[in-house]
Amino acid sequence: TLSKISEGVRLLNGTVIRVKNRLFTPNPTGYRDILVNVQLPVPKPAEASGAMGADESYYIVAEIQIELQEFRAVSEARRMDLIYAYFRSFLEGRSNVRLLYSHLRVLEFLHHCRMEGKNLNETATELTQKGGPASYEELELLLSLLCQLKAYESALVVAVRLLSITVAEIRHSSEAKKSPAVALAVSRISDVLVEMGEVDAALEKKGEALDIMKNACDTGLHEDVLKILNGVGVCMALGRRHRQALGTFKREAEDRRNLLGPLDASVAAVLCQSAQMCLELRRYREALNDYHEALEIRRESLGTESLVTAETLNDMGLTLSLLGRFHEAFMRHEEAARIFDAEFGVRHASSICARTAMARALQNQGQVAEALRECEAVLELGKTTESTDPAELPELLAITKGHSAELLAMHEQQEQKELAKTRYEEAISELRSICASGKTEPPPSPGKSKDNAPDSLASGFGLRLYTTESRGILSTGLGLGYGVGSEAALMENLDGLASVYQYDLEMYEAAMALHQEVCDLRKRKFGAQHPDVAQTLTNMANLYQLMEQESDALPLYREALAIYEATLEPGDPLQGITSYNLAILLHDSLDQPEEGRQLAEKAYEIFLKAGGAEHPYSEMLRETLSAWEESA
């Protein structure tokens, strides 16, 4: 089919004047054909020669039908979605037919290499050889497609070849240091390195590209400079250099306001990236301010019902929950769900994700029954839901199943707690399968709106408070269940099952085994000095405290607090949670009331600054300190 289309296009030298179905999403059972109307110059008919001026042209209109259903037969469904998006990316608006021909040539290269049994690396090497069959433009298109297909090693070969071609076309080597084309070629290499996980090398290349582009432009206020500057910030964020990334995004946002105006949509996108860095640094109020400004810009420039507006509402809801403003969070998630419902229908994965967040907000307001009903409705919808990503929906439903287990565990009836145990075990089994299949996504890069919550935000401030008859223990073991990725979700559900064993079924040995598994997973993923490792140490200390093994709990609390103080900003709420737990242990169990009181006062100041006087943890700490003062 590709050969026939290519041969037909080869004869054309016209302009695309209309594209049908270009904005329609695929049908659940396949793909809509893309129909391209092409204006073609042709010789004048004999009867028109006398009637028309010599300089006037004569045209006919032809139609090219691209049957995307055919591609489905030769590749996986996931790749089909990407190829569909690939076609849409160049067919929107008016386009020269020669560009269409180049795209088809790229796909034809891949098709022939597949028929010859060559893999993508061999194909990329063959096409990038000097004097090879692919033109520069076709190599650019090939690079784009290889990246979309996640064939990053092959993409790197193509990106390096494009740079060498670009530099070779420059007469003097000194000119390469101020060539926009060279800057973009170096930046492309950086982008591929990011996808390969080589973040440090990517940051170095992106910095090199930024310097070249600044030399090429008379002023730093140039959109090409700002695009590469954004890439620098993304690389910093992926390398967990959050403070540096935040400063970069703040500077870029201000430059975009000055260059493009305060209501430009790109300003909102960078503000959302800035907000994500604030969340990583636990600067929740600052993050909320950035999201609020981004939301106003998007409502003004894109409309109140746009999908990007809905995604921003979801992000604001998450941030409001972290500040303890759960009712406002629910309202934001509910508005986002309404927009997704109108665009996709209630059974779409985006709608389901928003409803999962609504359930979490209801739970945080103490409306456990309502939250459980929302989760059950999500699970029921998920049985018949279509998703464009085969891995996305099972992961989302497994996370929701784990959330429903958490809610069931909050009931008093023993049968509900047993059901919670079963639900957690099912969710964990499903998430293990997803992780084992290799479909788990890496931590999201800033600006990718689907998974905006960083892994380390899957714990801590604004989550449910565990209480026992003798003492209150703040747990950092359960997350928001919102956009955390399958590997992080697995660890969260292991924590959830451990909490059922720990607090509801008194299966302490089983709970400790799960905590130890999570601790090992997090150390392997993040290293020993990481906030998520400290979270697990806190959970283990909580368990020792319940088992009345206070001497075993003490060093774990101290180690967790030391990690939080070494890795997080001063005054982070996780420092407050751990300080409070350590204060309770010292004051009530180890006869060290003075150090306990000092730590409780420290925790109160942290929560007061982070969440305000009305936050539940602030109120609880006031009551605790007052009770200690009265009993002294």
C-alpha positions in Angstrom: 0.0 0.0 0.0 2.8 2.4 0.9 4.5 1.7 -2.4 1.4 2.5 -4.4 0.7 5.7 -2.5 4.4 6.8 -2.9 4.3 6.1 -6.7 1.2 8.2 -7.0 2.6 11.1 -4.9 5.8 11.0 -6.9 4.0 12.3 -9.9 2.4 15.2 -8.0 3.7 18.8 -7.6 0.7 20.5 -6.0 -0.6 21.8 -2.7 -2.8 20.2 -0.1 -6.0 22.4 0.0 -8.1 20.3 2.4 -7.7 17.4 4.8 -10.7 15.5 6.0 -10.9 13.6 9.3 -7.6 15.1 10.4 -8.9 16.0 13.9 -11.0 12.9 14.6 -9.8 10.5 17.2 -9.6 6.8 16.2 -12.7 4.6 16.4 -12.7 2.0 19.1 -12.5 -0.7 16.4 -9.9 1.0 14.1 -8.9 4.2 12.5 -10.6 6.7 10.3 -9.2 7.1 6.8 -7.4 10.4 6.2 -8.6 12.0 2.9 -6.3 14.6 1.3 -7.6 17.0 -1.4 -4.7 18.1 -3.6 -4.6 21.0 -6.1 -2.5 19.9 -9.1 -1.2 22.1 -12.0 -2.0 20.6 -15.4 -1.7 21.6 -19.1 -4.4 23.8 -20.3 -7.0 22.0 -22.4 -7.0 23.1 -26.1 -10.4 24.7 -25.8 -9.2 27.0 -23.0 -6.1 28.3 -24.7 -7.8 31.2 -26.4 -10.0 32.1 -23.5 -7.3 32.4 -20.8 -4.3 34.6 -20.4 -0.9 33.3 -21.0 0.2 33.7 -17.4 -2.9 32.1 -15.9 -2.6 28.5 -14.5 -5.0 25.6 -14.9 -5.7 23.2 -12.0 -7.6 20.1 -11.1 -8.3 18.7 -7.7 -7.4 15.1 -6.8 -8.0 13.1 -3.6 -5.5 10.9 -1.8 -7.0 8.3 0.6 -4.7 7.1 3.3 -6.2 4.0 4.9 -4.7 4.0 8.3 -6.5 0.7 9.1 -3.9 -1.0 6.9 -1.0 -0.1 9.3 -2.8 -1.8 12.2 -2.1 -5.2 10.6 1.7 -4.8 10.7 2.4 -3.5 14.2 1.3 -3.3 17.8 -1.8 -1.2 18.7 0.4 1.2 20.7 2.5 1.9 17.7 -0.6 2.4 15.6 -1.7 5.3 17.8 1.6 6.9 17.4 1.6 6.5 13.6 -1.9 8.0 13.6 -0.7 11.0 15.6 2.4 11.2 13.4 0.2 11.6 10.3 -2.0 14.2 12.0 1.0 16.2 13.0 1.9 17.1 9.4 -1.5 17.0 7.8 -3.0 19.8 9.9 -3.4 22.9 7.8 -2.0 23.6 4.4 1.1 21.6 3.4 3.2 20.9 0.3 2.6 17.5 -1.2 6.3 17.0 -1.4 6.4 16.9 2.4 3.7 14.2 2.3 5.8 12.3 -0.1 8.8 12.5 2.3 6.8 11.1 5.1 5.6 8.3 3.0 9.2 7.6 1.9 10.3 7.3 5.5 7.6 4.7 6.2 8.5 2.9 3.0 12.2 2.7 4.2 11.1 1.1 7.4 8.7 -1.3 5.5 11.4 -2.5 3.1 13.9 -3.0 5.9 11.4 -5.0 7.8 10.8 -7.2 4.8 14.5 -7.7 4.5 14.7 -8.8 8.2 16.7 -5.8 9.4 16.2 -4.3 12.8 15.9 -0.6 13.5 19.5 -0.1 14.4 20.6 -1.7 11.1 18.1 0.4 9.2 19.2 3.7 10.9 22.9 2.9 10.2 22.1 2.1 6.5 20.0 5.3 6.0 22.5 7.6 7.6 25.6 6.5 5.7 27.1 9.1 3.5 25.4 9.0 0.2 22.6 6.9 1.6 19.1 6.9 0.1 17.5 9.3 2.6 17.6 13.1 2.3 18.2 15.5 5.2 14.5 16.2 5.4 13.7 12.5 5.4 16.3 11.8 8.2 14.6 14.5 10.3 11.2 12.8 9.8 12.8 9.4 10.5 14.2 10.7 13.8 10.8 11.9 14.8 9.2 8.6 14.1 11.9 6.5 15.8 11.5 8.6 19.0 7.7 8.1 18.9 8.3 4.4 18.5 10.8 4.5 21.5 13.6 3.2 19.3 16.1 5.6 21.0 19.4 4.0 20.2 18.5 4.1 16.5 17.2 7.7 16.9 20.6 8.7 18.4 22.4 7.4 15.4 20.2 9.5 13.2 20.5 12.6 15.4 24.3 12.4 15.4 24.3 12.0 11.6 22.1 15.1 11.2 24.5 17.1 13.3 27.5 16.1 11.2 25.6 17.0 8.0 24.7 20.4 9.5 28.2 21.2 10.5 29.6 20.0 7.2 27.5 22.5 5.3 29.1 25.4 7.2 32.2 26.8 5.5 34.1 27.9 8.6 34.1 26.0 11.9 33.9 29.3 13.8 30.4 29.9 12.3 29.1 26.6 13.8 29.3 28.3 17.2 26.6 30.8 16.2 24.5 28.7 13.8 20.8 28.2 14.8 20.8 25.0 12.7 23.7 23.5 14.7 22.1 24.6 18.0 18.9 22.7 17.0 20.8 19.7 15.9 22.7 19.5 19.2 19.4 20.0 21.1 17.9 17.1 19.2 20.8 14.8 20.4 20.1 16.0 24.0 16.4 15.1 23.6 17.2 11.6 22.6 19.7 11.2 25.4 16.9 12.3 27.9 14.7 9.5 26.6 17.6 7.0 27.0 18.0 8.0 30.6 21.4 9.7 30.1 20.3 12.9 31.9 23.7 14.3 32.8 24.9 13.9 29.2 21.6 15.4 28.0 22.0 18.4 30.2 25.6 19.0 29.0 24.4 18.9 25.3 21.4 21.1 26.1 23.7 23.7 27.7 25.9 23.6 24.6 22.9 24.1 22.4 21.7 27.1 24.5 25.1 28.8 24.2 25.2 28.4 20.5 21.6 29.7 20.1 22.3 32.7 22.3 25.3 33.5 20.1 23.1 33.2 17.0 20.4 35.6 18.4 21.0 39.2 19.1 19.0 39.0 22.3 18.1 36.3 24.9 14.4 37.2 24.3 14.0 34.9 21.3 11.6 32.0 21.1 14.3 29.6 19.9 16.5 30.5 22.9 13.5 30.0 25.3 12.7 26.6 23.8 16.2 25.3 24.5 16.2 27.0 27.9 13.1 25.0 28.7 15.0 21.8 27.8 17.7 22.8 30.2 15.1 23.1 33.0 13.6 19.7 32.1 17.1 18.0 32.2 17.7 19.6 35.6 14.4 18.4 36.9 15.0 14.8 35.6 18.4 14.9 37.3 16.6 15.9 40.6 18.2 19.3 40.6 14.9 20.8 41.6 16.0 24.2 42.9 18.1 24.9 39.8 15.2 23.7 37.6 12.8 26.0 39.4 15.0 29.0 38.9 15.3 28.1 35.2 11.5 27.8 34.7 10.8 31.0 36.7 13.3 32.9 34.4 11.8 31.4 31.3 8.2 32.3 32.4 9.2 35.9 32.9 11.1 36.1 29.5 8.0 34.6 27.8 5.8 37.2 29.4 8.0 40.0 28.1 8.4 38.5 24.6 4.9 37.0 23.9 2.6 38.7 26.4 1.3 37.6 29.8 -1.6 35.7 28.4 0.4 33.5 25.9 -0.4 29.8 26.3 3.3 28.9 26.5 3.6 31.1 29.7 1.0 28.8 31.3 2.9 25.7 30.3 6.1 26.9 31.9 4.2 28.0 35.0 2.9 24.4 35.4 6.5 23.2 35.1 7.5 25.7 37.8 4.6 24.5 40.0 5.9 20.9 39.7 9.3 21.9 41.0 7.7 23.7 43.9 5.8 20.5 44.7 9.0 18.5 44.6 10.5 21.1 47.0 7.3 21.0 49.2 6.6 24.7 48.5 2.9 24.0 48.2 1.6 27.6 48.4 4.0 28.7 45.7 2.9 25.8 43.5 -0.7 26.7 44.0 0.0 30.3 42.9 1.7 29.1 39.8 -1.2 26.7 38.9 -3.7 29.5 39.6 -2.0 31.8 37.2 -1.6 29.1 34.6 -5.3 28.2 34.9 -6.4 31.8 34.3 -4.2 32.1 31.3 -5.5 28.8 29.8 -9.1 29.8 30.4 -8.5 33.1 28.7 -6.4 31.8 25.8 -7.7 28.3 25.2 -11.2 28.4 26.7 -12.8 27.2 29.9 -13.7 23.8 28.4 -10.3 22.9 26.9 -8.6 19.6 27.8 -5.5 21.5 28.9 -7.7 23.6 31.3 -9.1 20.3 32.7 -5.6 19.0 33.3 -4.6 22.2 35.1 -7.7 21.9 37.3 -6.6 18.3 38.3 -3.1 19.6 39.2 -4.6 22.3 41.3 -6.8 19.8 43.1 -3.7 17.7 44.0 -1.9 20.8 45.3 -5.0 21.9 47.3 -5.1 18.4 48.9 -1.5 18.7 49.9 -2.5 22.0 51.7 -5.4 20.3 53.5 -8.0 22.2 51.5 -9.9 19.1 50.5 -13.3 20.6 49.6 -11.7 23.0 47.2 -9.7 20.1 45.8 -12.8 18.1 45.2 -14.4 21.0 43.3 -11.4 21.3 41.0 -11.4 17.5 40.2 -15.2 17.5 39.7 -14.9 20.4 37.2 -12.1 18.5 35.4 -14.2 15.4 35.2 -17.1 17.3 33.7 -14.8 18.6 30.9 -13.4 15.2 30.2 -16.9 13.6 30.2 -18.0 16.2 27.6 -15.0 15.6 25.4 -14.5 11.8 25.7 -17.5 10.4 27.6 -17.5 9.0 31.1 -15.8 5.7 30.2 -12.6 7.4 29.0 -9.4 6.9 31.0 -9.0 10.7 31.6 -12.5 10.9 33.1 -11.8 7.9 35.2 -8.6 9.4 36.5 -10.4 12.6 37.5 -13.0 10.6 39.3 -10.3 8.7 41.2 -9.0 12.0 42.4 -12.5 13.1 43.4 -12.7 9.9 45.6 -9.4 10.8 47.3 -10.6 14.3 48.0 -13.9 12.9 49.5 -11.9 10.5 51.7 -9.7 13.3 52.9 -12.9 15.2 54.0 -13.9 12.2 56.0 -16.6 11.1 53.6 -15.4 7.5 53.4 -18.7 6.0 52.2 -19.0 8.5 49.4 -15.4 8.0 48.4 -15.9 4.2 48.3 -19.0 4.6 46.1 -17.0 6.7 43.7 -14.2 4.1 43.6 -16.7 1.3 43.0 -18.3 3.3 40.1 -14.8 3.8 38.6 -14.0 0.1 38.8 -17.4 -0.7 37.1 -16.8 1.8 34.3 -13.3 0.4 33.8 -14.8 -3.0 32.7 -16.0 -1.4 29.5 -13.6 1.5 29.0 -11.7 2.1 25.9 -8.1 3.4 26.2 -5.6 4.4 23.6 -2.8 3.1 25.7 -3.1 -0.7 26.4 -1.0 -0.3 29.6 -2.7 2.8 30.9 -6.1 1.5 31.8 -5.1 -1.7 33.7 -2.6 0.4 35.7 -5.3 3.1 36.5 -7.8 0.4 37.6 -5.2 -1.4 39.7 -4.5 1.9 41.5 -8.2 2.5 42.0 -8.7 -1.0 43.3 -5.9 -0.3 45.9 -7.7 3.0 46.9 -10.9 1.1 47.4 -9.0 -1.3 49.6 -7.7 1.6 51.7 -11.3 2.8 52.1 -12.6 -0.6 53.0 -9.9 -0.9 55.7 -11.3 2.2 57.4 -14.6 0.4 58.2 -15.1 -1.2 61.6 -16.5 -4.5 60.3 -14.0 -7.3 60.2 -15.4 -8.6 56.9 -14.7 -5.2 55.3 -11.1 -5.4 56.5 -10.8 -8.9 55.0 -12.2 -7.6 51.7 -9.6 -4.8 51.9 -6.9 -7.3 52.3 -8.2 -9.2 49.2 -8.5 -6.1 47.1 -4.9 -5.0 48.0 -3.6 -8.5 47.1 -5.4 -8.3 43.7 -4.1 -4.8 43.0 -0.5 -5.8 43.9 -0.7 -8.9 41.7 -1.9 -6.8 38.8 0.8 -4.1 39.3 3.5 -6.7 39.6 2.4 -8.1 36.2 2.5 -4.6 34.7 6.0 -3.9 36.1 7.3 -7.3 35.0 6.0 -6.7 31.5 8.2 -3.7 31.2 5.2 -1.3 30.5 5.8 0.7 33.6 6.6 4.4 32.8 9.7 6.2 34.1 9.2 9.2 36.3 7.4 11.8 34.2 9.3 14.8 32.9 7.9 18.3 33.6 5.3 19.5 31.1 3.8 16.0 30.5 0.4 16.6 31.9 -0.8 13.1 32.2 1.4 12.1 35.3 2.1 15.5 37.0 2.6 14.1 40.5 6.3 13.3 41.2 7.0 10.0 42.9 8.1 11.6 46.1 4.8 13.4 46.4 3.0 10.0 46.7 3.4 10.3 50.5 2.9 12.5 53.4 1.2 15.8 54.0 -2.6 15.8 53.8 -3.1 12.0 54.1 -5.1 10.0 56.5 -4.2 10.0 60.2 -3.8 6.6 61.8 -4.9 6.4 65.4 -4.7 3.7 68.0 -6.3 3.6 71.5 -3.1 4.7 73.2 -1.5 7.2 70.8 -1.8 9.0 67.5 0.7 8.0 64.9 1.0 10.1 61.7 1.6 7.7 58.8 3.4 8.7 55.6 2.8 5.3 54.1 -0.2 5.9 51.7 -0.2 8.2 48.7 -2.7 10.3 46.8 -3.2 7.5 44.3 -3.0 10.0 41.4 -0.6 9.7 38.5 2.2 8.0 40.3 3.1 5.3 37.7 2.9 1.5 38.1 6.2 1.0 39.9 5.4 3.7 42.5 1.8 2.5 42.7 3.1 -1.0 43.5 5.1 0.3 46.4 2.1 2.3 47.6 -0.1 -0.7 47.5 2.4 -2.8 49.3 2.4 -0.1 52.0 -1.4 -0.2 52.0 -1.5 -3.9 52.5 1.1 -3.6 55.2 -1.1 -1.0 57.0 -4.1 -3.5 56.9 -1.9 -6.2 58.5 -0.4 -3.6 60.9 -3.5 -1.6 62.1 -6.5 -3.9 61.3 -5.5 -7.6 61.4 -2.5 -7.4 63.8 -0.4 -9.5 61.5 2.8 -7.7 62.5 5.3 -10.1 61.0 3.6 -10.0 57.6 3.5 -6.2 57.8 7.2 -5.9 58.6 8.1 -8.2 55.7 6.1 -5.9 53.3 7.7 -2.8 54.8 11.2 -4.4 54.3 10.3 -5.3 50.7 9.3 -1.7 50.0 12.4 -0.4 51.7 14.6 -2.5 49.5 12.7 -1.5 46.4 13.1 2.2 47.2 16.8 1.9 48.1 17.4 0.2 44.8 15.5 2.8 42.8 16.5 6.0 44.7 19.5 5.2 46.9 19.6 5.1 50.7 19.4 8.8 51.3 16.1 9.6 49.7 12.8 10.9 51.2 10.9 7.8 50.0 13.3 5.6 51.9 12.7 7.7 55.0 9.0 7.2 54.5 9.4 3.4 54.8 11.7 3.7 57.8 8.9 5.8 59.4 6.4 3.1 58.7 8.6 0.4 60.2 9.1 2.6 63.3 5.3 3.0 63.5 5.0 -0.8 63.5 7.6 -1.2 66.2 5.8 1.4 68.3 2.5 -0.6 68.0 4.3 -3.7 69.0 5.6 -1.7 72.1 9.2 -2.2 70.9 10.0 1.5 71.5 13.8 0.9 71.6 13.6 -0.5 68.0 11.4 2.3 66.8 13.6 5.2 68.1 16.7 4.7 65.8 14.4 4.4 62.7 12.6 7.6 63.5 15.9 9.4 64.0 17.3 8.0 60.8 14.1 9.0 58.8 14.2 12.6 60.3 17.9 12.9 59.4 17.2 11.9 55.8 14.3 14.4 55.6 16.4 17.2 57.0 19.3 16.4 54.6 17.3 16.0 51.4 14.3 18.4 51.8 13.8 22.1 52.3 13.8 23.3 55.9 10.2 23.2 57.2 9.0 20.5 55.0 5.8 18.8 56.3 7.4 15.4 56.2 9.9 16.7 58.8 6.9 17.8 60.8 5.2 14.3 60.6 8.4 12.5 61.7 9.2 15.1 64.4 5.7 14.6 65.8 6.0 10.8 65.8 9.4 11.0 67.5 8.0 13.5 70.0 5.1 11.1 70.9 7.6 8.3 71.4 10.0 10.3 73.6 7.3 12.0 75.7 4.9 9.1 76.3 7.1 6.0 76.1 10.8 6.8 76.8 10.4 9.3 79.6 12.1 12.1 77.7 9.4 14.8 77.9 11.6 17.8 77.3 13.0 16.6 73.9 9.5 15.4 73.0 7.9 18.7 73.7 10.6 20.6 71.7 10.0 18.3 68.7 6.2 18.7 68.9 6.6 22.5 69.0 8.9 22.2 65.9 6.3 20.1 64.1 3.5 22.6 65.0 5.5 25.5 63.5 6.1 23.4 60.3 2.4 22.6 59.8 1.4 26.1 60.7 3.6 27.6 58.0 2.8 24.9 55.4 -0.9 24.5 55.9 -2.2 27.2 58.1 -3.8 27.2 61.6 -6.9 25.3 60.3 -5.0 22.4 58.8 -6.0 19.1 60.6 -2.4 18.4 61.7 -2.0 21.9 63.1 -5.2 21.5 65.1 -4.1 18.1 66.4 -0.7 19.4 67.5 -2.3 22.3 69.3 -4.4 19.9 71.2 -1.4 17.6 72.0 0.7 20.4 73.3 -2.1 21.8 75.3 -2.8 18.4 76.9 0.9 18.0 77.8 1.0 21.4 79.4 -2.0 20.7 81.5 -0.6 17.3 82.7 2.9 18.7 83.4 
